[in-house]
Amino acid sequence: MVKGSVTISIEDFQSLLDVKLKALEADGKRKIATKELQVFLSYICSRVDISKHIDEFNRQSQTCSINIEDGQARIQLNEKA
């Protein structure tokens, strides 16, 4: 590991902090939305057999997949997403 130092302006440092906070906020919102979608999908799956639609979604999706385990839907983000 190479150790070093860098000098940046306070404005640039504050901008970096602001971007980090926005990223953390967006990640929190994504997690909440994912959980809400999982609950909705679990509800739908308990009412209707949608396995062929889930299989087709999983085949086409580049960012995530849906897995049904014990009647509960789980959204799994793909590594490359």
Secondary structure as UniProt FT lines:
FT   HELIX           10..47
FT   HELIX           51..60
FT   STRAND          64..69
FT   TURN            70..71
FT   STRAND          72..77
FT   TURN            79..80
//
